[in-house]
Amino acid sequence: MNVPGRFAKIVGRENCISDPAELRVYECDGLTGTRVRPALVVLPASTAEVSRCVKLAQELAMPIVPRGSGTGLSGGSLPIEGALVIGMSRMRKILNVDLENRRMRLQPGVINLDVSKHLEPAGYYYAPDPSSQSVCSIGGNVAENSGGAHCLKYGFTVNHVVALTMVLAGGEIVEIGSAAPDATGYDLTSAVVGSEGLLGIVTEVVVRFLRKPQSTRTVFATFPSTDEAGEAVSRIIAAGIVPAAIEMMDRLAIEAIVAATGVDWPLDAGAALLMDVDGISAEVEHCARAAIAILRECGAIEIRDPRNESERLLMWKGRKGAFAAMGRISPNYYVQDGVIPRSDIAAVLREIAELSRSSGFRIANVFHAGDGNLHPLVLYDEHVAGESERAEHVATEILRICMRHGGSITGEHGVGADKAAYMGELFADDDLETMNFVRCAFDPSRTFNPTKVFPTPRLCGDRPGAYVPHATESAGAVGRG
Ligand SMILES: Cc1cc2nc3c(=O)[nH]c(=O)nc-3n(C[C@H](O)[C@H](O)[C@H](O)COP(=O)(O)OP(=O)(O)OC[C@H]3O[C@@H](n4cnc5c(N)ncnc54)[C@H](O)[C@@H]3O)c2cc1C
């Protein structure tokens, strides 16, 4: 039997994709500039089917790329030459909801927003809310440790996942963590969350969820420039106020959002902040008043409360649709994702503006300001010869600015294929080696996403540079990789 036939026996013929035209659907993720056609795509329906597919791929020496909804922005689910893509889109069941203990067990293909929709009638919600939440999957969120506007107060995905079921490289099915609080032993759940699909395939996730806040107050404020807006963010948080969300948009981002969504935000503002304060009503009023006073002291031009719930939702739709809105002002854009200390926001944005002037590329900024998690969008036109490469180079320079300010090369979109080359600029060889040992404890054969995250590894524990046999190789435990 041929290779597709053998996988079709496991998942069913209609869930095994080998037609070259159909495979093109899977040739990239949200990092659309890079494309590779996989050898085969399978869409299993259960943990047992995932396990059998992994075993067969191992037998056939096929690398495996796990895939959720393919919205990742760092090439995490970008296929690898000859790879088997295991897609989670059929594993979309909510398996169990325990309201008393606020735990939910679900399959990884469940869409993020559907979790809160499911909980809404009972008065609960799931806090991590990436702007892509209407399409991205919980499995992808786990792999990327995804954040979102409301992660400032409530924490990232890692703070909301308590247990996992996972298929390892040999097809073994393992349970990690516990639905009960304080699982004993090493916190392996946190090692898996954010591991970008390198350790195994997550096939079930247990998340904790929260009661919906009694009250939420949204405030929109405009400023002459990002300097004053950045100062306001730092001072609000330094004053001990933790807004549920505090997001910043610069002039170019406002222009795109207004064009795409019809919000009536002023086009002459240099920057805007969109803030949610939530909690019990008395606390919300107190914190919102204190935050508004700081916005004024920092030079806010205009401060608005949405007139009603639909205007509030429209404001958030504007913010969450900001990346897509760039299509109104540019044929293409490259989304960068870096982190800086919150207190450096104004200085870093000035350096990015200078880079924009010197490179000639327009750069829009829309980001999770409270977390210091920048998303500069480098606007370009792929039809102009060489522009894609130059835009990417500008985006890399932005990462270097972040690193110079004591920040990092990714806040929430991951390293994936896109940023593996820069890991060596952020981490020393020893750091990378330690991370590689953790990876090899789960997947010694580097079956899952083998070319991602680490800069060109050859063997677990390998160092970049001249070839030196690894201790395990010298001891005859493994062959040269
Ligand atoms: C418009 C837009 C806005 C975005 N906004 C945000 C944001 O606010 N915050 C944020 O954090 N991200 C954001 N993202 C990025 C992206 O949506 C997230 O990284 C998301 O978690 C990816 O989920 P996915 O299901 O699309 O995963 P994919 O893109 O399919 O995969 C992402 C990674 O997870 C791995 N993976 C997927 N499923 C599994 C599994 N079951 N087991 C093991 N590994 C798996 C893949 O191999 C890959 O490495 C945005 C993206 C877009 C396009």
The ligand as an SDF file (V2000), in Angstrom:
LIG
                    3D

 53 58  0  0  0  0  0  0  0  0999 V2000
   -4.7770   38.8790   12.8210 C   0  0  0  0  0  0  0  0  0  0  0  0
   -3.9780   38.1190   13.8300 C   0  0  0  0  0  0  0  0  0  0  0  0
   -3.9490   38.5720   15.1430 C   0  0  0  0  0  0  0  0  0  0  0  0
   -3.2170   37.8660   16.1080 C   0  0  0  0  0  0  0  0  0  0  0  0
   -3.2280   38.3150   17.4050 N   0  0  0  0  0  0  0  0  0  0  0  0
   -2.5660   37.6300   18.3450 C   0  0  0  0  0  0  0  0  0  0  0  0
   -2.5890   38.0680   19.7080 C   0  0  0  0  0  0  0  0  0  0  0  0
   -3.2200   39.0610   20.0770 O   0  0  0  0  0  0  0  0  0  0  0  0
   -1.9060   37.3300   20.6100 N   0  0  0  0  0  0  0  0  0  0  0  0
   -1.2010   36.2150   20.2520 C   0  0  0  0  0  0  0  0  0  0  0  0
   -0.6010   35.5920   21.1270 O   0  0  0  0  0  0  0  0  0  0  0  0
   -1.1730   35.7830   18.9810 N   0  0  0  0  0  0  0  0  0  0  0  0
   -1.8320   36.4480   18.0180 C   0  0  0  0  0  0  0  0  0  0  0  0
   -1.7990   36.0130   16.7210 N   0  0  0  0  0  0  0  0  0  0  0  0
   -0.9890   34.8150   16.3710 C   0  0  0  0  0  0  0  0  0  0  0  0
   -1.7520   33.4790   16.3660 C   0  0  0  0  0  0  0  0  0  0  0  0
   -3.1240   33.6630   16.1430 O   0  0  0  0  0  0  0  0  0  0  0  0
   -1.5110   32.7120   17.6740 C   0  0  0  0  0  0  0  0  0  0  0  0
   -0.1490   32.3540   17.7510 O   0  0  0  0  0  0  0  0  0  0  0  0
   -2.3640   31.4420   17.8040 C   0  0  0  0  0  0  0  0  0  0  0  0
   -2.2010   30.8740   19.0740 O   0  0  0  0  0  0  0  0  0  0  0  0
   -2.0530   30.3740   16.7540 C   0  0  0  0  0  0  0  0  0  0  0  0
   -3.0700   29.4000   16.8400 O   0  0  0  0  0  0  0  0  0  0  0  0
   -3.3970   28.4610   15.6010 P   0  0  0  0  0  0  0  0  0  0  0  0
   -4.4620   27.5260   16.0140 O   0  0  0  0  0  0  0  0  0  0  0  0
   -3.6490   29.2560   14.3950 O   0  0  0  0  0  0  0  0  0  0  0  0
   -2.0230   27.6620   15.4970 O   0  0  0  0  0  0  0  0  0  0  0  0
   -1.0930   27.3750   14.2380 P   0  0  0  0  0  0  0  0  0  0  0  0
   -0.6930   28.6460   13.5860 O   0  0  0  0  0  0  0  0  0  0  0  0
   -1.6880   26.3260   13.3900 O   0  0  0  0  0  0  0  0  0  0  0  0
    0.1700   26.7530   14.9770 O   0  0  0  0  0  0  0  0  0  0  0  0
    0.9450   27.5210   15.8600 C   0  0  0  0  0  0  0  0  0  0  0  0
    2.0190   26.6230   16.4880 C   0  0  0  0  0  0  0  0  0  0  0  0
    1.4020   25.6790   17.3190 O   0  0  0  0  0  0  0  0  0  0  0  0
    1.7600   24.3470   16.9640 C   0  0  0  0  0  0  0  0  0  0  0  0
    0.5650   23.5560   17.2420 N   0  0  0  0  0  0  0  0  0  0  0  0
   -0.7010   23.7840   16.8130 C   0  0  0  0  0  0  0  0  0  0  0  0
   -1.5340   22.8890   17.3500 N   0  0  0  0  0  0  0  0  0  0  0  0
   -0.8000   22.0790   18.1340 C   0  0  0  0  0  0  0  0  0  0  0  0
   -1.0880   20.9520   18.9600 C   0  0  0  0  0  0  0  0  0  0  0  0
   -2.3190   20.4900   19.0920 N   0  0  0  0  0  0  0  0  0  0  0  0
   -0.0680   20.3740   19.6160 N   0  0  0  0  0  0  0  0  0  0  0  0
    1.1990   20.8210   19.5040 C   0  0  0  0  0  0  0  0  0  0  0  0
    1.5300   21.8850   18.7440 N   0  0  0  0  0  0  0  0  0  0  0  0
    0.5400   22.5010   18.0800 C   0  0  0  0  0  0  0  0  0  0  0  0
    2.1810   24.4360   15.5120 C   0  0  0  0  0  0  0  0  0  0  0  0
    3.1070   23.4400   15.1400 O   0  0  0  0  0  0  0  0  0  0  0  0
    2.8240   25.8190   15.4870 C   0  0  0  0  0  0  0  0  0  0  0  0
    4.1430   25.7370   15.9490 O   0  0  0  0  0  0  0  0  0  0  0  0
   -2.5070   36.7000   15.7390 C   0  0  0  0  0  0  0  0  0  0  0  0
   -2.5530   36.2340   14.4190 C   0  0  0  0  0  0  0  0  0  0  0  0
   -3.2670   36.9380   13.4730 C   0  0  0  0  0  0  0  0  0  0  0  0
   -3.3090   36.4230   12.0710 C   0  0  0  0  0  0  0  0  0  0  0  0
  1  2  1  0
  2  3  1  0
  2 52  2  0
  3  4  2  0
  4  5  1  0
  4 50  1  0
  5  6  2  0
  6  7  1  0
  6 13  1  0
  7  8  2  0
  7  9  1  0
  9 10  1  0
 10 11  2  0
 10 12  1  0
 12 13  2  0
 13 14  1  0
 14 15  1  0
 14 50  1  0
 15 16  1  0
 16 17  1  0
 16 18  1  0
 18 19  1  0
 18 20  1  0
 20 21  1  0
 20 22  1  0
 22 23  1  0
 23 24  1  0
 24 25  2  0
 24 26  1  0
 24 27  1  0
 27 28  1  0
 28 29  2  0
 28 30  1  0
 28 31  1  0
 31 32  1  0
 32 33  1  0
 33 34  1  0
 33 48  1  0
 34 35  1  0
 35 36  1  0
 35 46  1  0
 36 37  1  0
 36 45  1  0
 37 38  2  0
 38 39  1  0
 39 40  1  0
 39 45  2  0
 40 41  1  0
 40 42  2  0
 42 43  1  0
 43 44  2  0
 44 45  1  0
 46 47  1  0
 46 48  1  0
 48 49  1  0
 50 51  2  0
 51 52  1  0
 52 53  1  0
M  END
$$$$
